[in-house]
Amino acid sequence: MCKQWFMTIEAIRERLYNYLKLADDRKIDAIYTLLENDIMEHSQWWNDDALIEELDKEYTAWENSSEKGYTLVEIEEAVTNLKSKRHSYD
């Protein structure tokens, strides 16, 4: 049995991520060639009708003030606060 069956998906992702950071150009090109069609399907979000419909609903709700929107400054402040809380537990 392959080792991958004993690894979590998260562990496999981590190993692949680390491998891709160090792999030579020839291997990266070969891997990309194998996965290119799948990558293109997932990266063309604008062709996903369900996603576009959901984004349109969220945008309309934001325009009508029925959903709260956040500015970039508010998001950055929230992230900074969460990071400081996380580091205070270390």
C-alpha positions as CSV (number, residue, x, y, z in Angstrom):
1,M,0.0,0.0,0.0
2,C,1.3,3.5,-0.8
3,K,2.3,5.9,2.0
4,Q,-0.2,8.5,0.7
5,W,-3.1,6.3,2.1
6,F,-1.8,7.0,5.6
7,M,-1.5,10.7,5.1
8,T,-4.2,13.3,5.5
9,I,-5.1,15.5,2.6
10,E,-3.6,18.4,4.5
11,A,-0.3,16.6,4.8
12,I,-0.3,15.6,1.2
13,R,-0.9,19.3,0.2
14,E,1.9,20.4,2.4
15,R,4.3,17.9,0.9
16,L,3.3,18.8,-2.7
17,Y,3.6,22.5,-1.9
18,N,7.1,22.1,-0.5
19,Y,8.1,19.9,-3.4
20,L,6.9,22.4,-6.0
21,K,8.9,25.2,-4.3
22,L,12.1,23.3,-4.9
23,A,11.4,21.2,-8.1
24,D,13.4,22.0,-11.2
25,D,11.7,23.7,-14.2
26,R,11.4,20.5,-16.2
27,K,9.4,18.8,-13.5
28,I,7.2,21.8,-12.9
29,D,6.5,21.9,-16.6
30,A,5.6,18.2,-16.7
31,I,3.3,18.5,-13.7
32,Y,1.6,21.5,-15.1
33,T,1.0,19.7,-18.4
34,L,-0.7,16.9,-16.6
35,L,-3.0,19.2,-14.6
36,E,-3.4,22.1,-17.1
37,N,-7.0,21.4,-18.1
38,D,-8.1,21.0,-14.5
39,I,-6.3,24.1,-13.4
40,M,-7.9,26.1,-16.2
41,E,-11.4,24.9,-15.3
42,H,-10.9,26.0,-11.7
43,S,-9.2,29.3,-12.4
44,Q,-12.0,30.6,-14.8
45,W,-14.4,31.5,-12.0
46,W,-16.2,33.9,-14.3
47,N,-17.5,30.9,-16.3
48,D,-19.1,29.4,-13.1
49,D,-22.8,30.4,-13.4
50,A,-23.5,29.3,-9.8
51,L,-20.6,31.4,-8.4
52,I,-21.6,34.4,-10.5
53,E,-25.2,34.2,-9.3
54,E,-24.1,34.0,-5.7
55,L,-21.8,37.0,-6.2
56,D,-24.6,39.0,-7.8
57,K,-26.9,38.2,-4.9
58,E,-24.3,39.3,-2.4
59,Y,-23.6,42.5,-4.3
60,T,-27.3,43.3,-4.6
61,A,-27.7,42.7,-0.8
62,W,-24.8,45.0,-0.1
63,E,-26.2,47.7,-2.4
64,N,-29.5,47.5,-0.7
65,S,-27.8,47.7,2.7
66,S,-29.2,44.3,3.8
67,E,-25.7,43.0,4.0
68,K,-22.8,44.6,5.8
69,G,-19.8,45.4,3.7
70,Y,-16.3,46.1,5.0
71,T,-13.6,48.5,3.8
72,L,-10.0,47.3,3.3
73,V,-9.0,49.3,6.3
74,E,-11.6,47.5,8.5
75,I,-10.5,44.1,7.2
76,E,-6.8,45.0,7.9
77,E,-7.6,46.1,11.4
78,A,-9.6,43.0,12.1
79,V,-6.7,40.8,10.8
80,T,-4.2,42.7,12.9
81,N,-6.4,42.3,16.0
82,L,-6.8,38.5,15.4
83,K,-3.1,38.1,14.9
84,S,-2.3,40.0,18.2
85,K,-4.8,37.8,20.0
86,R,-3.3,34.6,18.6
87,H,0.2,35.7,19.5
88,S,-0.8,36.6,23.0
89,Y,-1.6,32.9,23.6
90,D,1.9,31.8,22.6
